[in-house]
């Protein structure tokens, strides 16, 4: 560079504007050479400067998957729940107040978010979707957004329940851990610490003494408040494993994706006693939807079979009548304790991320795989296409983006795949049904946002817009259409479909865009 500079000073400097008289006597050819030399040197200097700059570092991704987590968190307006760590994340990122999953059951919901696709077959509605796809040799390429990150230079680690199985391996509840993985191409490492329970599925349904619902054949309570440390339940072990892995990942000269899947507040509603002690049970409010909604057929709901499989519960749930207020409060107390327990584990992982200095370059996502009825509509569980079962938390923190943002636009879980790819500057490998919500990270109240989310289950398709939920069922039981105005009826207590055919006529063309033909295909029962 010095030789080039010396040449410039010797040959070109005489023809500067300070020597304008000499420049006037210069031939056009010389002037052209002067111009070219100046442009060359300017370009050379710019290119050299850019070459010496360090390449832009790719974001890491920490993705927290939480099972059965409805938006009962402080940052979502619940003033009873103790969730300080997730609430703190909400103040540092964007809280999406209206995020809806596509299927209200664990495996299918996770398959949808991982692929960015709406369900199109009966398999896509099943908890066993990953296992069925493997058995039927149904291949997608890439199989998940995690694999796409891996293809583009990321080191990918999964801990706990990311797909459906608690440890990412395929096997039945009472079987030994299987060798085959649900997402074999996605992970550099798939990890889980089963502790005293021995296998992932036993741990998933585990109690503090090492027993589990599977081996007890359901002879157990649906809740537990053992006076033990966090590690006496599986999620404490998962948090510790995540902390250990973060330390290892911090030493790698490679961007990483770390997925951490926590079990609670999934049934059984177990958590250490200290998290139960955060609450005064008598002050826990009852549901604003204690009965079956008006003008709704019971076929839209269910008899809480998963909850009732815990045979030692004090009462059985049924659509015919609600649980007693006392028992409903105890169960809600148990659920809230589970939320606080998970919040504490998430906080441990966040603290380690910060101590390692990784928070400055790591995208953090917290997502619940669906909602859960806590006695709402007389249901205890998921598996409905109502607001209670479909709405779940989504919080995204991106270094350098606006902080403490609340976004009330309608978004879907299928939007997360293209969002992560855009944030990580990776091209989408194929077109998905979702769309990037990065514009909402920049402008949370974006005016021209397409406020629609579609969900599928119980032989029906439900569409959520900013104002309405419109659901149409493929079944014999009437009414087969439901319409809720969320401005007037935020808890969906009154189906007004019959009273407002004009609104349905207006919404139906948009609803049809979400009809993937799922219920027109073999293997999908129209009545259950």
JOWO-V102013 format. One record per residue. N is the residue number from 1. SS is DSSP state (@ for helix, = for strand, . for the rest). PHI is phi in whole degrees, -180 to 180 (NA if undefined). Layout:
# JOWO-V102013
n=(N/N)
ss=(SS/SS)
phi=(PHI/PHI)
This chain:
# JOWO-V102013
n=(1/2/3/4/5/6/7/8/9/10/11/12/13/14/15/16/17/18/19/20/21/22/23/24/25/26/27/28/29/30/31/32/33/34/35/36/37/38/39/40/41/42/43/44/45/46/47/48/49/50/51/52/53/54/55/56/57/58/59/60/61/62/63/64/65/66/67/68/69/70/71/72/73/74/75/76/77/78/79/80/81/82/83/84/85/86/87/88/89/90/91/92/93/94/95/96/97/98/99/100/101/102/103/104/105/106/107/108/109/110/111/112/113/114/115/116/117/118/119/120/121/122/123/124/125/126/127/128/129/130/131/132/133/134/135/136/137/138/139/140/141/142/143/144/145/146/147/148/149/150/151/152/153/154/155/156/157/158/159/160/161/162/163/164/165/166/167/168/169/170/171/172/173/174/175/176/177/178/179/180/181/182/183/184/185/186/187/188/189/190/191/192/193/194/195/196/197/198/199/200/201/202/203/204/205/206/207/208/209/210/211/212/213/214/215/216/217/218/219/220/221/222/223/224/225/226/227/228/229/230/231/232/233/234/235/236/237/238/239/240/241/242/243/244/245/246/247/248/249/250/251/252/253/254/255/256/257/258/259/260/261/262/263/264/265/266/267/268/269/270/271/272/273/274/275/276/277/278/279/280/281/282/283/284/285/286/287/288/289/290/291/292/293/294/295/296/297/298/299/300/301/302/303/304/305/306/307/308/309/310/311/312/313/314/315/316/317/318/319/320/321/322/323/324/325/326/327/328/329/330/331/332/333/334/335/336/337/338/339/340/341/342/343/344/345/346/347/348/349/350/351/352/353/354/355/356/357/358/359/360/361/362/363/364/365/366/367/368/369/370/371/372/373/374/375/376/377/378/379/380/381/382/383/384/385/386/387/388/389/390/391/392/393/394/395/396/397/398/399/400/401/402/403/404/405/406/407/408/409/410/411/412/413/414/415/416/417/418/419/420/421/422/423/424/425/426/427/428/429/430/431/432/433/434/435/436/437/438/439/440/441/442/443/444/445/446/447/448/449/450/451/452/453/454/455/456/457/458/459/460/461/462/463/464/465/466/467/468/469/470/471/472/473/474/475/476/477/478/479/480/481/482/483/484/485/486/487/488/489/490/491/492/493/494/495/496/497/498/499/500/501/502/503/504/505/506/507/508/509/510/511/512/513/514/515/516/517/518/519/520/521/522/523/524/525/526/527/528)
ss=(./@/@/@/@/@/@/@/@/@/@/./@/@/@/./@/@/@/@/@/@/@/@/./././@/@/@/@/@/@/@/@/@/@/@/@/@/@/@/@/@/@/@/@/@/@/@/@/@/./././././././=/=/=/=/=/=/=/./././././././@/@/@/./././././././@/@/@/@/@/@/@/@/@/./=/=/=/=/=/=/=/./././././@/@/@/@/@/@/@/@/@/@/././././././@/@/@/@/./././@/@/@/@/@/@/@/./././././././././@/@/@/@/@/@/@/./././=/=/=/=/=/=/././././././././=/./././././././././././=/./././././././=/=/=/./././@/@/@/././@/@/@/@/@/./=/./././././=/././././././././././=/=/./././././@/@/@/./@/@/@/@/@/@/@/@/@/@/@/@/@/@/@/@/@/./././././=/=/=/=/=/=/=/././././././=/=/././@/@/@/@/././././@/@/@/././././././././././=/./././@/@/@/././././@/@/@/@/././././././././././././././././@/@/@/@/@/@/@/@/@/@/@/@/@/@/@/@/@/@/@/@/@/@/@/@/@/@/@/@/@/@/@/././@/@/@/@/=/=/=/=/=/=/=/././././=/=/./@/@/@/./=/=/./././././@/@/@/@/=/././=/=/=/=/./././././././=/=/=/=/=/=/=/=/././@/@/@/@/@/@/@/@/@/././././././././././././././@/@/@/@/@/././././././././././=/=/=/=/=/././=/=/=/=/=/./././=/=/=/=/=/=/./././././././=/=/=/=/=/././././././././=/././././././@/@/@/@/@/@/@/@/@/@/@/@/@/././././@/@/@/./././././././.)
phi=(NA/-65/-63/-65/-65/-62/-63/-62/-65/-76/-97/-104/-56/-56/-102/-84/-67/-72/-115/-62/-63/-64/-65/-66/-84/-78/-71/-57/-62/-64/-63/-63/-63/-60/-63/-63/-64/-65/-63/-62/-64/-65/-66/-61/-65/-64/-64/-66/-62/-64/-67/-82/-69/-68/-62/-63/-76/-74/-66/-82/-132/-111/-118/-100/-99/-120/-80/59/-91/-84/-79/-94/-140/-58/-71/-104/97/-81/-87/-94/-70/-95/-141/-63/-76/-70/-61/-63/-61/-59/-74/-102/-140/-117/-99/-89/-77/-129/-102/-126/-84/-88/-139/-87/-149/-55/-61/-68/-63/-72/-62/-69/-67/-71/-106/72/-120/-77/-69/-128/-136/-60/-57/-69/-101/-94/-62/-94/-56/-68/-67/-65/-61/-67/-64/-93/57/-85/-115/-123/-134/-73/-76/-164/-67/-66/-63/-64/-63/-62/-62/-105/97/-87/-93/-110/-131/-116/-131/83/-89/-108/-89/-122/-63/-63/-128/82/-108/-94/-172/-82/-49/-98/-90/-64/-56/-79/-86/-79/-101/-70/-128/-66/-94/-90/-113/-74/-143/-123/-124/-165/-110/-79/57/-69/-85/90/-132/-61/-68/-65/-65/-59/-105/-83/-112/-63/-86/96/-81/-154/-58/-62/-73/-81/55/82/-80/-155/-81/-82/-153/-158/-132/-71/-85/-138/-80/-57/-76/-80/-121/-59/-66/-66/-68/-64/-62/-63/-66/-65/-63/-61/-70/-60/-62/-68/-67/-65/-88/-85/-92/-162/-65/-130/-116/-118/-100/-123/-108/-96/-82/-77/-93/-64/-58/-69/-80/-106/-162/-55/-56/-62/-83/-64/-69/-73/-121/-97/-57/-66/-99/-76/-73/-83/-66/-79/-130/-78/-123/-63/-58/-63/64/-120/-78/-56/-63/-76/-116/-158/-93/59/-61/-63/-63/-73/-71/-88/-73/-97/-66/-66/-140/-101/-80/-157/-75/-72/-161/-77/-66/-62/-58/-63/-73/-61/-66/-61/-68/-66/-57/-62/-63/-63/-62/-63/-62/-66/-62/-67/-57/-66/-68/-61/-61/-60/-67/-62/-63/-66/-57/-71/-61/-82/76/-83/-64/-73/-136/-127/-74/-117/-127/-119/-143/-97/-75/178/-88/-166/-77/-104/83/-66/60/67/-110/-121/147/-102/66/-132/-104/-110/-57/-59/-96/-102/-86/-145/-70/-144/-127/-128/-117/-122/-53/90/-84/-58/-116/65/-98/-115/-116/-102/-68/-80/-131/-120/-62/-71/-79/-72/-56/-64/-65/-63/-65/-66/-64/-92/58/-121/-70/-67/-76/-161/-78/-110/-81/-91/-135/-65/-102/-56/-56/-78/-69/-88/-134/-59/-106/-53/-72/-97/-75/-85/-83/-143/-138/-113/-140/-141/174/47/63/-140/-124/-116/-119/-111/-112/-61/-107/-121/-115/-119/-126/-127/-102/-98/-158/-84/-64/-109/-73/-99/-124/-133/-135/-127/-96/-75/-77/-94/-140/-66/-102/55/-94/-136/-78/-109/-58/-67/-83/-131/-63/-66/-68/-62/-60/-74/-84/-58/-60/-73/-59/-62/-65/-93/-82/-82/83/-51/-88/-100/-108/-59/95/-108/-71/-85/-135/-133)
